[in-house]
């Protein structure tokens, strides 16, 4: 998962209806009862165990984490046939767990990844693979992305099992490998090799969407129903090189830099769709002032170009109006005293829905405008790499989220959103499953440390997440 504050509203009709129901962004005290001591302790122990199992691609193992979590399920009385570890090799294990229901309705699939991004001890003030509680936060790699979601879902599945809860549909949990990178994305692999085990009516993913805290106040419950397409391109120049004492104008690094400079000056066309148009319409009144006026101006037909330019200066708004392509890595040369024989750059693109990577490559070729600079897509089979249509805003899904949110956090609005990051929901959507991201854990909009130094989440937010998902699962699986 990538940072969670990437919201765009997806349906004007739904949004204004939600606004009437939820009210303005006022804050009310959470009405949910405290978790019992046994549940809190189980959730904390499980969370700690997950964080302290290294699941990075370089040296870690999701299989080890899957085995540890499978032991929790078996200890809670799950049959071996309903707790399966499946993997393409010894290091990239995926855990699939099922609670059987009455079969009155088709199953729900919950997905959450076990792997985490790399973390170096020298970059952190604490050991990234030691679970630490201090100052009201849980620290450790994966606390926000997304071992919190793993621990929450495991805890609640076990709670439901111990209660003898009989849902009206099967509940499936898939804890997977390689969302953050690598070649063995667990959702892709399961869909290809064991689709019958995870086939479902719809998918819920705590690694997407955004539950926003603003200066300690709960301001938004965002349910992700769409996301941008992720695509990398390699730009490369190759020439004969030579001795550095005899420089020539066709230096590969100069040539690549010229192409990148042309890309720097280019902006993809302004574009709104039903999703982004509704977002700016809603935010215009909430934001107010000159920025709110600009938001109103860009949703007009034709849009006000000056207002577009002003809003585009804010990266958050710019990403909602344009496809973006930026260089993220550079390499060139082979010796300090030799002209470079080659130079390369990685260009990372986040593509608005409705456009393909081939289309974006064609645009890059025109913008770079140099036949000697090759532009090659970098193939990925992971999160965000497949074009995926927005999920429909199903009343049963949205209604359940609204119900639980109103119970726990009255007056906090539920808003369907689009992520500009990438998650495994893109894979399930492209496979034909309506997929919804629900973080479940409130994180301050100015303190999202996913993928960063000293990753952390608020302790109270974690336990609220356990309660939220427990209620939500029941709301999804009973009348």
N, C-alpha and C positions, 0 to 999 in steps of 0.2 A: 504494500500500500504506500501511497505517496501522501504528502501532507493533506489533511482533511478539510482545510478551508478552501474549497473549490466549488462553491455552490452556484448553480443557476436554476431558476425556477422553470418548470417544464410545461405547465399548462395554465393559461390565464383563467379559464373557467374554474379549474380546481383551486387555483391559488386564491382567487377572491372568495370562493366558498369557504376555503380554509380560514381565510382572514376573518370572515364573519363569525366563524365558530370559535376561533382561537383568540381573537382580539388582537390588540397591538402587542408590541414587544415589551410587555410588562412582566415583571417577575413575581412569582408567588412561591411561598415556602413549599418544599416538596411534601406531599401528603403520604408518601409510601412509608409503611412501617419499617423499622430497622430489621435487618436480617437476624435470624436467631444465631446464637453463638456458634453452634455446630456448623452451620452453612458458611458463616464468615471464615471460620478456621479452615474448613475444607477448601474453600476458594483460594484463600491465601497460600496454603501449603502447595496446592496445585500450581498456582501462578509462580511461586518461588521455584518449584522444581522445573517448570518449563523454561524460565529465564536462565537458570543455571545449567541447562543442557545446551551446549553450543550447536547451533543449527545453521551456521554460515556455510556458504558453498565451498569455501577454501579448505576448511579443516573439520567442519561439523557434520552432523548426521541427523536428518529428520526421522530416520528409522529408530534411532535411540529414543527420541521424544515420543514417537508413535507407540513404541513398546511400553514406555513408562505410563502413558495415558491409558493404554489398553488394560494395564494392571488395575487402574482405578475402576474401570468399567466392570471388569470381571469380579473384582472385590465387591461391587455393588449388586451383583446378581445377574448381570447380562450373560446370556448364553454365548458360547464361543462362536456360534454361527452368526451372531449379530455383532461381533467385534472382529473385524478383519483388517490385517495389515497387508497391504498390497503395494508392490514396488517393482520398478524395472531393474533395480540393482540393490546392493546391500546398504547404500547410503541414503537413498531417496525414497524412504517409506511414506506411504499414505495410510491413514487410519479411517475406516468407514464403519460407522456405528448406526444401528437401527433400533427404534422403539416401535413396536407393532401397534397399529390402531385397529379400528373396526373395519376400515376399508370403505366407509361411507363416502369418502372423498379421496382424491389422489394424493400422493405424498408431498411433503415439503422437504427441500434440501437446504441445509445450512452448510456453508463452506467457510473455511478460515485457514490460512496457511501457517505452517509450523516453522518455515525457514525465516531467517532474519538477515538484514544487510550486514556487511562486515563492520567490525569495530576494533580499534587499536587502543590498547591500555594507555599508551602515552598521550592519547588525545582526550582522555576522560579524567575527571577528578576522582572517580571511583572505578572499581573493576567493572567493566561493562557486562561481564557474565557472572556477577554476584548480585543477588536480589537484595536491595537495601531499602528500608523504610526510614525516612527522615523528613522532618519539617512538613509533614502532611502529604508526602509524595512517595510513590513506589518508583525506584530507580532501577535501570538495567536495560540492556539491549533487548528490544522486543516488547517492552512494557506498553508502548503505544502502537506498535506495528509488528505483529498484531497478536502477541501472546496473551494480552488481556482478553481479546475476543475468544481465543482458544479456551482459556480457563473459565470464562463466563459460560460458554456453551457446554463444556464438559460438566461443570458444576450443576447446571440446570437439568441436563439430561439425567444425571445421577439422582437429583432431587425427585424428578418426575418418576423415575423407576422405583425409588424407595417408597414413594407414596402410593404406588400401584395405579398411577394415572393411566387411563385408557383414552387416548385421543381418538377422534373420528377419522383420522388418517395416519399413515405411517410418518414418523419423524426420522429423517436421515441426517447424520452429521458426517462431513468429510473434512478431515484435517490433512492438509496437503503440502507437497514439496515444491520448491523452485518458483514461487511467485516473484521473488526478488531478482531472479536471474537463473543462469544455468540452462541446461538443455533438457531437463526432465520435469517440466511443469506438471504438477500432480493432477490438476483439473483436466488438462489436455490428455494426459495419459489415461486417466480413469474413463473419460468419455470414449476414448478409442478402444480400450481393452475391457472395461467392466461397466459399460453404460447402464446395464440392467440394474446394477446396485445403487445407482444414484439418480435414476430417472425420476422426475418429479413434476408436479404441477407448476411450481415456481421456486425460485432460489432466493435465499436471504444471506447476506454477507456482512459481517461486522467490520470488514476491512475497507469499507467505503461509506460514503455519506459523511455528514458532519453534525455532531452535537456541539454547539458553540457556547462557550463561556466568554463573556465580555466583562473584564474587570471583576470576575467572581460571580457574575449574574448569568443565569441561563437565558440565552436569547434566541436559540433556534434549535429545532430538531429537524435535521435535513435527511430526507430519504432519497438516496441516489437511484435514479432511474435511467441514466445515460452517462456516457463519458466519451472523451475524445479518443481518436485513433493515434496510437504511438508508432512512430517509424523513424529509424536512424538511416542516414545515407553517408557513405564514405566518398569524400572528394579527394582525388589523387592526381598529382602531376608527376610524370617521369621524364627525365632527360639524361643526357650523357654525363653530366657532372664535370669534374675536372679539378685542376689545381687551384686552390683559393687565391694564389698570387696572380692568377690570370682570370679575373672575374668577367662574366659575360652577362648581357642583358636578360638572357633566358633562364635565370636562376629559378629553380623549381619553387623555392620558398616565396620569392617575389611574385611569381606567377599565381601561386595559390592565394597569397595575400590579396592580390588584386581582385580575384574572384570573390573572396570573402568580403572585401570592401563593397563590392556591388550588391552582395546579398544583404549587407548591413543597411544599405540605403533603401532596400525594398520592403514593402509591406503588402501582405496578401490582402485581397479585396475585403472590404467591410461586408459583413453578412449577418443577418438575423434570421432566426427561424421561430417557430412557435414557442420553443423553449426559451431562447434568449430574449425574444420580444416580451414575453410575459415577465421574465426576470426584471428587465429594466422598467417595465410598467409598474411593477410592484415596488421596486426599490426607489423609484422617483419620489413618491410621496413619503416613504420612510426616511430617505436621506435628506430631502429638502435642499434649500439654498441653490447656489449656482450649479452644483453637481446634479442635484435633482432635476433642475431645469434642462440641463444637457441630456439627461436620460430621457426626458419627455421628448426632446427634440430629435433624438436618433430613432425613435420608434414611429415617427411620422413618415409618410410616403410622399415625396422623397425625403430621405433623412438629411439632417443638417450636417454638412461636411465639417464645419468648424467645431460643432459639438463632438463629432466623432474624434477629431484630432485632440481635443482637450481631454476626453475620457481615455483615449489610448495612451496618454502619458502615465496612467496608473496601470501597472502590469496586470493587476487582477481584472480590471475591466477590459483591457486590451485583449486578454485571452478569451473573453466572452464574445468578442466581435470579429476576431481574425484567427485563421490558422497561423501558427508561429513555427519558425524554423531558425535555430540558433546553433553556432558552433560550440561544442562542449569539450573537444579534445583536439590537440595539434601534435604532429610529429614530423620530423624532417632531418635529413642529413645523416652521415655516418661517421664523420670525423671533424675535429675543429679546424683542420687545415685543408679541407676538401670542399668543393662545391657540392651541394646536395644532388644526389641522383634521383631523389624522390621526396615528395612532401605530401602529407595526408592530413585531412581534417574530418572529424565526425560531426555531422549536422543532425541535431535532434529535432524532429518535427512533432507537433501535437496538432492533429488535423480535425477540423470541425466535422461532425457527422454529415454524411451525404457525399463526401469526397474520398477518393482512393489514393493510395500511396503512388500508384502509377501517374495519376494526374499531377500530384505534387512534384514528382521527379521531373516531369515535363516542364513544369514552371521553373524549377531550379536550373534546368539546362538553359532556358531562355535568360534567366536573370544573371547567372554566372557568365554566360556569353563567351565561352572559350572552349573550342573543340578539343583542346589538349588537356582539359580537366575532366577526367572521367567521374561520373556520378553513379554510384552503385548502391542499391538498397541493401541494408544489413538485415539478414533474415533472423527473425525471432519467433519462437513459438510460445511466448509467455504472455503475461498480462498486458492487455491493451494493444496487442499486435494484430487483432482481427477486427474488421469493420463490424459494428454491432448496432442494430436499430434500437432506439429508445424503448424501454418497457412501457406497456400500457399502464395507466394509473387505475388499477383494478380497485373498485370500491371495497371489496373484502379485505384487500391488503392495506390500503390507505385508512380505511375505517378502523381496523384493528390497531394500527399505530396511533391514530388519533385518540382512541379509547384509552389506551394504556398511558399515553402522554398526559391526557387530561386528568387521569387518576393520580399520577405521580407529580406532575409539574403543571398545575393549572395556569392557563394563559400563555404558556410557551407555544408558539406556533409550529405546526408541522408543515414543512415546505418540501415538495419534490424538487430535487436538484440534479444538476449534471456536474460530474467531476472532470477537471482538466488533467488530473493525474491518470493513473492506470491501476486496474484491479482485475482479479480473476473473474469478476462479474462480466467483463467484456467477452470472456471465453464462453461462459454459459449463455449469454445473450446471442452470440454468433451461432451457437449450437441450437438455438430455437427456444430457449427457456427464458421466460420473463424473470428478470433478476433485479433485486432491490438491495441497496447498500444501507445498512443501519449501524452506525458506529456503536451506539449504546452507551458510550463513555464520553462525558463532557470534558473537553480540553479547551483551555483558554486560547482565543484566536491569536494572541501575541506570544504564545509559549508552546507551540507545537514543535516538539523535538524529534519527530519521526525521522529516522536516518541520520540524526545529528548527535552531537556531543551531549552526554549526560541525559539521555532519553528518560522521560518520566511521565507519569500520569498522577492526578490527584487520588489519594486513597479513597476519599468519599465517593468520587466518580466511579471508581472500579466497583465498589459494593452496590452503588445505585444501578450500575450496568447489570449486575447479577440479578437484581430484583426486576429490572426492566425486561430483560429477555425471558425470565421465568413467566412473567405476566403475559408477554407477547406471544410466547409459544402456545400458552393456553388459549389466548384470544384467537390465534390462527387455527387451532385444532379442536375447537368445541363450539357449539352453537350457544 
